[in-house]
Structure formats: structure tokens, C-alpha cells
Amino acid sequence: MTLYVSDSEAVYYYGYDATTSSLTSYRTVLVSGMNNSDHTTRTILYPRTVTGQLVVSRGSGGNLDLTAADVSTGVSQIKSFDLTAVPAGGYNYARDGVMLGYGLRNDVGVVEHPTTGGIWAVENSFDQIERDGVDIHEGSAFASRYSYTSC
């Protein structure tokens, strides 16, 4: 069995024995290169309808992160990584993986539709946004749907 974990920089995996509740291997880097100054959570999802993939979300580096306009940065994206062909040293988030969605400031609730395999996420949009002097950012999160494509 494999245990996947993440921190603000990377996704790691360990061999895991569920019977003894113990690790059977040292930490191995699966995906790296995800440091941000803000939005440091990394949601990971192991899809049930498409085997051998791991979906990883990475948010923006701030409330308004203009680097996200350049898709090559890997900022504000959800990607899928092939677990059957992990390169030595792991994947680099900006360079590798299959992009499922981008321009996603801070998606933390990532789930899979149980029948279609579609990937859904909750987009936590901008803070401190005003329109005509009124703070409009409260309650602005909405569900977004992203299509999942197998590698």
C-alpha cells in the first residue's frame, strides 16, 4: 500500500503497511517545486475512475498573482501526475503533469464525480475586493467543474 502526503513544497509517498499501521519505506518525492508565499495548502486526490494518477492542486502566491497568467509557472493550477512512470527525483509541478485547470486562485476542495470521473473543485476567489465601495468578496466561493483527461 502507498501513503501520499503533501506540504507546501512537495507531494511525497511512503510504503505503508495497514495491518501494522507502519511505514515500510522512507519518504520519496513524487512532485516538487510548489513553494508559494501564500496559499500553501496542496490538495491531493487519488481518483477511483482513472487508475495510476494523482491529482494535485496548487494555489496562487497571493491575493492577486499575475504570474498565474503564464501557464508555464504552474501557479494556480490543478494537475494530474502518472504514478506508473515517476521519473527519478519525481516530477516538477510547473514543467510536468497534465493540466486539468488553470487560473484557479486557491482550490482546496477537490473531488471526483463517482460516475463520470470529472474533477470538481471549490474555488476560493479574491479577498479584499470592492465594487462601488462595498466589500463583495465574502461568500464568493463557487463550485467549478473541470474535465479529467487520462494520460
Secondary structure by P-SEA (a helix, b strand, c coil): cbbbbbcccbbbbbbcccccccccccccccccccccccccbbbbbbccccccbbbbbbbccccccccccccccccccccccccccccccccccccccccccccccccccccccccccbbbbbbbccccccccccccccccbbbbbbbbbcc
